[in-house]
Amino acid sequence: MGEVTQVRGAWREAEITLTASADIPDAYTGVDVWAEFTHDNGLTLRRPAFHDGGRTWRIRFSSPLPHGRWQWTSDASLDDPGLRGATGFVEVEPGGPATNRFQRHGFWTMSPGGRNLVHADGTPAILVADTAWGLPWRATEEQVRVYAADRHAKGFNAVLLMSVQPDMRAVGPRDRGADTGFDVAFEDLPTGHINALNPAYFQYLDRLLDVLVEHEIVPVLQPVFQGFGWKGLDVAGTVVPPAEYARYCRYLVARYGARPAIYLVGADGSGHEPQIPAGGAEVHAWDCYAQPTGIHYRPHGDNRAWQDAEWLDFQWCQTGHGGEHVPERVADMWRNTPLKAVANGEPTYEQTRSATNAAGWWQGHEAWSNLCAGGTMGVVYGAANIWQWRLHDGEPGHEPYFLAPSGGWRESLDFEGSTYVGLLGKILDGLPTTDMEPDWQTFISPRTLRVPGRLHVVYQEHGGALRPKREDELPVAYRVVDPRTGDILATGRRSPGEPIEDDRHTARIVIFYDDEPAS
């Protein structure tokens, strides 16, 4: 009988260690290892293993079922008795305490209509993401605890991350606490390759991502950036051979795919780079949990590369850093076919270049406008100095165009706009948002989303009386919410033709629902 690993409840990560019988040259590049897990009921899932230094490979697995026994058997592309043919069991005991929503409801996947997120058990979800690209290779564990606590409290549930420092010509001490310093994931990245894996880098990254997941913040994992990068010093994401890019995508699925994750296989490029379909197909082949996979574009992209690919779940535009509201980019993408989930993955970062650029309520209006225009997968926020993980005011070496006037990452956590974006998630939490769609027929002019007969969400930029022009499938119960505070201003039930009045004439959210939503 093989080794037995016990977990309490579904969606808890179990780790299995395999040890090769001999040293293997080029272990990361030359050997593929995986395991098949078969439940008592016959369900079979396959998980890739990852090399973790020396003779060690690890397999991480989470059961989507709340109880029962999984038998696993390993296999490998090399006939090594420590890697091929090992067996064991994962026993899932019911009743384990669920410490977060992903243990209660399962990982995110795409909704039945493909427009937004749901948990594995069907519970609706709205992405509310922050942008901290440089966190994996700049931040310390202590810093990430500060960051995660702040973002969780504000309502964020995801964060965009460059999984490696992507600039081939970036130089600095291998020290997260030093000016211009950063940690290194692949020793050969400066040559345009990612073959010389540094396991210690990923062992530290494990701890950082553990902290994020503890705070219900899903890592949005970008393999190797295709756009500006960290300092604009020649990104490797357009140079790395597609086969190497695909291998690394598989490594990310192996190492981090048994916990909540999103895979952003393309970022800040045209989307047509050959690395992107290679990586997307590899994620699709090895991710047995069907977690979301997609592309995030540069501002001048066509935003529809690989639109018909089976591996593609979402498309994210980018509207640049000039402080302009451009929700028509999202609306245009909504109409692309075959349909995919849509979001604005990078509106203007708050306080980029000046203390007033995209600052304060600009961010709240941007979030609600993009959501109602068709970006129903969710919303994304960014702040200057956080995305670079600038250590402190005056740290040298950063592109001045992208910096806030003062401070470092810690001061930027307190930018006003982040509160408004986080509140969007709190206001919509618990509502039946699955496959909601823009609606321009029920009311004359405000931005509106609906799930026919179940939910209407109306964003009135300047308030004012709200008069329905169509009553069919419009629920009669409603509540009015202040998007700047989250306060409920009014609740009630209306008769057909009855307006919902307003004497404040400031931005408000009016929610119509068919039963009492969760608070």
Phi, psi and omega in degrees: 000134182282177180298142179250124175251129183250137173227156180248104177097163180285160172063030172252133184285127172250143181241133179239134181253131173246143181235120178295152182281346180208163175297139182238115176297145178054048185300320182291318186269337191255352186227131172253133180228142179205174177215148173254133180248124180240123181279162177306329182275001177101346179298132180239132176235145179245133179234131174286154174261163177231145177283134184236028177100146177060229179262014190261129167239150179229146175239128177247135188216137173236131180280127173280354180255143189281350179200166179114180184243134173251128171261134179240151176222131182269156174217165184204158176281355178239137182278075178244127185295341177278342184249327183253129174088005174291148181224162177181189184223146167244116179259125181255115179262132181290159171095005177294141181295131177273112185270349177207174186293336180283332172284329178286319191242351181094172182292164174287145169216185182273150180292163181304324178273356176078009186268335180207197187260147166222157170285168182302331179271007178094355179298129181296153178213145174240124176293128172230094192253145170259170180237109178228060187313315189276359184304317186300329185244003178240325190277153173264164179300318179299317179295319181294328176296319176296313181300310185295321179297319179296311184292321178298316180298328182278345177113003178286145180229010178202163178210133178279128186227131162282117186290340176223155172292118194266348186283121182291332183257009177289137178229153179165166180295149176278071188207114182294339182264358185258148175306135182064008183278156176197158177268160190241126180270321179230126184293336184260009180302324177300344178263003181085021179229158177225067179247332185267081185292139174252096183302328181298325177301313184285332174295324176288320179298325174310314184292322179294316181289329173303316181297315179300312183294325175303329180263019178060035177249118185275126174291127173262102194268116176257123186296288178222122191296145178258347187256230185298322183085215182270307182234014179071032185251058173066089181289148181275345187296340176262359185247324181305131177304139182307324180294323177291321178298316180296318178300319180292323176300319177297321178300318179296319177298319180295315188281324189237002186274359175261022174217171180302134181201156167231143182250117180254084191286344174227141182210125169068020176243196177286339186091344182266002179301140185294339178296330189291308178294329177297315179291318181298317179295324180292317176300313182300323183289331189247350181270098183286352180262358177055045175285155191296142179227133181195193187231144174238127192260162168287164185299332184253030175275165176276350171064027179213025178296140176056032186303327183264010182289139180295329183281346187273122178255328185214157175233129179241127174276179173219128184255014168086192190235023182266001178077026178256141173274119184229058183294346178295337175297318179292316180299322179296317180293328179304328185273353179296147177231151353297148188294145174224161174294150187226146170204162168269103186282352180199079166291178181300132176292137181296132178067020170298123176076331180207160182289347182254349184288121178054036188261154172064227185296344173312319183289322178295314178298319179301315183296310182293325179294315180294319179301311184287338179285349180130358178279057191280355171294329179148197185230155180228139180238152173214150178231137173302144180082335175278316186296325176279346191054054176296127189289321184197167177300128178090359176302128186282167168095354181269153177291115184303329182304327187260003184269152166283160184301334182203169173084181177233198184301322185293318179293326182289341174303333186267006178301139188299321187298332181298328179298317183291321179292316178299325180295331178304315179296321180293321181294324183268349183300132179089352180273154181280070188275359186303122178057035171294156186218155178300145182225120179244015185249335185281328180233165186289312190220336188290162176288129189217143171238151178212151162243106192311128177079350184241322190204136164231132175242120184244126174254113177257107185301323183240016180068209181099162181300140181248114184243114178294142174256350177218129186260341185295132178066019174260113180301154184270334179281144181211163167214152182246131186233140174276114183288349178274339183234339188082000181292140173276118185270331181196153172222160178171187174229135186247155174268155179308133180085350183281127178282160170257112188281167181207126176248009181262322179057042170233171183306136178210158175246128175246123184245121174257133185215156184269350172205173185292115179284162175296152179286000000 
